[in-house]
């Protein structure tokens, strides 16, 4: 939704005055935002006469800052570890799995279908199909949605979906001039032709094409978009730092309290066994305030302290039809219902924000999250940019990302969606709730939302 909001902000008329419309109001993470109080719904996502899709289990290897313990591995190594962790936890027979779908964003060209390589490495049969999807930061969300669709359509009964990302070793290409020369050189037949081509190489040919987390269509980085978004919604630097500190503090509490049970240990070849995320670092507002803007300089408000960090990691979830899960003796964790925006998923289920007990939203940047909350709480934004008569309503913060989020736990681009879903399921069980709402933004002005319903105990 961050990207969709950025698109909307980019197209605002110059005369728009947010404050004049009563839109901008101070928003501090210390003050919970209240959704309208409505009676609790007794509805359920489960339907008679159709294949209900359930989450049986979900795991992830520890999310680590890029350049640390996973630095010498490849993306399929991380995905394989997550798959093996899922197999170990569930004891599901490999031959029961009908299909495997994985998401990834920064693709390693040697393993373009990373789902297939990871599946074979984890011991799945070569008769088990696997394919890879990419949809920026909602890649594993899309992997799960694909799995849900396959099960609902009757094509499959058991699907494993996940995501993997390795930011420690991203592809760095030669310049296009050099690539063209090298390809032509490969086709040269005589020594004279080869020497003629080599003689045309100039020093600028050797300049590499460095990767950038930027929109191809706009050349704008996500951080720059987040900074403009925060400015448009009048989100102060202090509010962003407060929210980021909240995320780290809650993540630390959840980690020390044993809440992050989706994390499975990973014995890194030649190194130690990794057992926990390493990016959780509660600081102080004073220390955070000393950091300089990272994108819009010198007056921007997005800094390394209130942004998610480059992360290595992988995740996996086991999806089944409810009938198959029960036949195999599993107790599902939750029903799953995906769509592409929060209002749509709620309306489809006949629910309101007041019916939701647990919110798990992706935190790319603190400014992005706080801007989203303001937009969700605005009738004006709903009417002008969402085609709705009234606002959706903002989640109350006492229900929102209470075990930390991407700012603190880390954000391996394609693996975050699975973390959000399984965290929502675990929180529902721990807190005695019925419905969880999962949402995430992605590059290209895209977003994704899912409803998670605790399976009847």
N, C-alpha and C positions, 0 to 999 in steps of 0.2 A: 504493500500500500504506500510505502515511502515513495516509490518511483511514480505511482499514479498521482499522489499528491503533488510531487515535484512537477509533473506534467501540467497539472491544474494551475499551480502557482505560476509556471512559466507563461501561461496563457491568460493570466488575470489582466483585466483592463487597467491601464495606468491610474485611472481615477478611483479604483477600488480602495476603500478605507476600511480595513478590517475592524478597527476599534470603533469606528462610527456605527457599524452594524451590530455592535455589542458582541462581537465575536471573540476578541482577544481579552483574556482574563488571566491573572497570575495563576500559574500551575506549579505547585511544589510537590515533589514526591512524598513529602511528609504529610500531605493532606489528601486523604482518599477521595477519589471521584465517585460520586454516587449515581448509580443508574436508578431509573424510576422504579419505585416499589410496586410490584405486581404479584398476584397470587402465583405460587409455585406450580409449574405444570406437572401433570401426572402422565404425560405422553411418553412414548418410547420410540426409539429409532427402529426397533424390531418390528417387522411386518409379517403377517401371515401370507402364505402362498408364494413367497419369493425367497431367494437365497440371501439370508442375512449374513453380512461379512463381519467377522470378529477378529480382534487382535489377540493372539494367543500369548505372545511374548515379544519383547524387544530388548536389544542390548546395544552397547557401543563400547569400543575400546576407549581408553582415556583420551580426551581431547588435549593435545599438547601444542604449545607455542611452536610455530615453525622455526626450523633451525635447531631443534633440540633432539631428543632421543630418536625420533623417527626420520631424521635427516637423510640417512643412507638407504632408506627403503623406497619402494615404488608404490603408487596408488593401489594396485591390485594386492600388494602385501597387506595393506591396512584392511581392505575389504575382505580378504581371505580370513584375517584374524577375527573380524566381526562375525563372519559366517560360522567360523569354528566355535566362537563363543556362544552363538545362538544354538548350534547343534549340541554343545555340551550342556547348556542349561535346560534345553527342552527334551533332549534324547529323541528328537524326531528322526525317524529313519530317512536317510537321504533319498531313497527311491520313492518316498511318499510325496516329495516336493514336485509339483507339476511344472513350475516355471520360476525363474529368478529374474528380477528387474533391479538394476542399480542406476543411481544417478551420479554424475560427475560433472564438474564445470571446467576446470583446467585439465584438458585431456593430454595424457601421455601418448604420443603417436605410436609407440611400440605396442601399446595395449589399448587400442581405440575402443574395443568392446570390453571394457574393464570388468563387466559383469561376468562374461564368459571366462576370462582368465582367472578371476577370483573363485568362481564356482568350481572350475577344474582343480585349482590349487587346494580347495577345501575338501576335495574328495567326492564331489558330485559326479554323477555319470555324464558321459558325453552325450547321452540321449536326453538329458534335461536341458531344454532350451533356456537361453539367457540373453537378454539384450540390455543396452545402456541408453539412458535418456539424459538430456541436458536441458535445464530450464532455469539457469542461474541459481539463485539461493533457494529455490523451491524444487530443486531437482529430485530430492528424495520424496518430497510431497507428491510430485508427479509419478514417481516410481510406485508409491503406495496407491495412488489413484488408479494407475494402470492395473495393479494387482486386484484392486476392488472391482474394477470393470470386468476383468477376466473371470473372476469368481461369480459376480452377479449375472454374467451372461451365460454361465454354465460351461465355459471353456475349461476351467480349472477348479479344483477344490482347495488346493494348497499352493500359496505363492509366497516366496521370500522377497521382500523389497528392502532396499537400503540405499546408502550413499557413501561415497568416499572422496576424500580430497587430501592432496599432499602439496602444501604451499612451500615446502622446503626445497623442492626441485622442480621449478616450472620451466617449460620449454623456452629456450632463448634461440631465436633463429638468426641465420645470416641475413644480410640485407637482400632485398629482391634482386638487385643487380648481381650480387654474388651468386645467388641461387640460380638465376638464369644462366650465368656464365658456366657454373659447375655442371648444370644439366646439359648444356650445349657441348661442353668439353667431354662429357661422357659419351656423346655421340660422334665425336671427331674420330676419323679413321686413320689419318696420317700424322706423323710427327709434326709436319709443317702446319697442319690445321690446328693442332693442340698448342703449338708455340704461338701462333697468331692470336688465339683466344687468350692465352695467358698474358700476352703483351698488352692486352686491352684493360687488364685489371688495374684499377686506380685505388689509392689509399682509402677513399671513402667507401669502397666496396666492403671493407672489413668492419665497418661500424655495425654492431649487432642490433637487432630489433628487440628491445627489452619489453617484456610483458607489462601490461598496465591493467588494473581493475577499473576499466572505463567502458562507457557505452560506445559501441562502434558508430552508431548513428549521430551522436552528439560530441563524442570525444571527451565527455565529462565524467570524472570519477564519481563513485558513489559518495565519497566524503564531501566533495564539492556540492553535490546535490543536497546532501544532508545539511550542510551549512546554510544553503539558500533556503531550505525548507524551515530550518529553525528560525531564521530571520523573518521569513514571511509570517510565521505563526507567533512571533514575539517570544520565543523560548530563550531565556537568558543563559549565559555561560554557567551561572551558579545552579540553575535548575537542572541543567544537563549533568553537571558534576555530582549534584545531590542524587540524581537518579542512578548514575553509574556506581556511586558509592553504595547505594541501596542494593544494587544487583550483586556486587562483590560481597557485601556483608551477609546477604541472605544465602548466597552460594556457599560461603564458608561455613555458615551454620548448618546448612543441609549436608555438606560434605562431612563435617565432624559429627553430625547426628546420625550418620548412616542412611540418609534418605536417598542418596544417588545409587540405588540398587541396580540401575540399568548398566552401570559400568562393570565390564569384565576385565580381568587382568590380561596383559599381553606380554609374553616373553619375547623381547626384541632380540633377534639373532645377533649374537656377539656382545650383547649388552644386558642390562638388568631387566627384571620384570617390572613393567609399569603398571601401577595400580590405581592412580588417581590423576585427575586433571591438574595441570600445573600452571594455569593462568589465573587462578583465583587469588587475588592479592588486595584485600581491603587496605586502603590508604587513609588519607585525611583530606578534607576539603582544602586545607592549607597547602599540602603537597601537590594536590591536583591543580590548584590554582596557579602554580608556578610554571606549568607546561605551556608552551607556545602553540598557537593555532597550527594545525597540520595541513590544511588545504587552502582556505581563503586567508591569505596573509596580508597585513598583520592584524586585521580586525575580526577575523572569523572566530567562531565559538566552539567549533568541533576540534578536539584535541585527542592525542593518543589515550588519554585517561577516560574520555567519555565515548570511545569508539570500540567496536569489537576488534580483536587483534587477529593477525594472520595465523591460521590454525591448521594443524594436521589431525586427521581423525577419520573414523568410519563408523557406520551404524547399520543395524539390520533388524527387521521386524518379521515375525511369522504371522501371516494372514491366512485364515481359513474360512470356508463356509461354516456357519454355526453347526449344521448337521454333521459335517465331517469332523470338526473339533470334538464334539461330544462323542461321536462314534469311536474316536481314537483315545478317548479318556481324558481329554484336556479340559481344564476349567478356564474358559476365555477371560481375558481381563476387561475387554470393552467391545461394544459395537462401534463401527466406524462409518462415517458418512461424509465424503469429501465434496467440495465445490470450490468456486473461485473467488468468493468474497464473503465477508462476514454477514452483511444483510441478506444475501441470497441463501446462505446455508441456514440461517435462523428462520427465514420465511418458509423455506422448503420443509423444514421440520415443524413449523407451526409454533416456534418458540420466540421468546424475547430475551434481551440481555439479562433481565431479572431471573430467568430460569437457569442461567449458567452459574455453576458453582466454582469452576476452576478456569482460569484464563492462562494460556501459554502462548505468548506472542514472541516472534523473533525480534531480538534487539540488535539490529545492525549498528545503530548509533542511538545514543540517549536522545538526541534532538529529534530523530525520526520517530521514536516511540512517543515522545511527548507531543509532537505535532499531530500524530495519528489520534491520540486521545482527545486533543482539542477538536480535531475535525469530526470525530465520531460524536462529539457532544454539541455540535453546531447545526441548528436548523438551516442556517443560511448556506453552509457548505453542502448539506444534504440536498437542498433544493437546486443549487446552481451547478453542482459538479457530480452529483450522484443520481439525479433524476428522481429524488424521493421527496415526499411531502414534509417529512419531519426527520429529525436526527435518529440515529441508531441508539445513541447513548454510550457513554464511556464506562469501561469496567471500573469497579471499585478496586483500589490498589491493594486492599487486604486479601483480594482473591487473585491478584495479578502477579505471575512469575515469582511466586513466594519461595522457590528453591533456587533463585538466581536465574540468569538467562545468558544469552550469547555474549553480552558484554563481559561477563566474568567466567563462564564455563568454556567459552571459545566458540568459534564459528567456522568449522570446516564446511565450506559453502554447500556442498551437496549432501552433507550428513546431518544437518541441523533438523530437518523436518521430522525424521524418525525420532530424534531426541525429544522434540516437542510433544509428539503423540504419546510416547511411552511415559514421559513425565506426567502428562495430564492424566493418564490412566492410573498411575501410582498415587498421584495426589488425590484423585477421586476416592480411591480405596482408603487412603490414610485419613482423609478429612470427612468421609461419609457423604460425599456429594453424588449427584446423578449425572450431570452434564458438564463436559469440558469443552471449551472452544479453543482451537489451535489456529493461529494465523501467521502468515509470513509474507514479506514483500520480496520482490525480485527485480533484477535489472530488466529494462525494457518496458517499465510501467506495468508490471504484472503483479498479481497477488494470488494467494491461495488460502482457503479456510477449510477447516474440518470440524465436525462435531464428533466428540468422543463420549459415549455413554457407558458408565460403569455396568459391567455385566451383573445381572441379579445374583446376589450372594446366596 
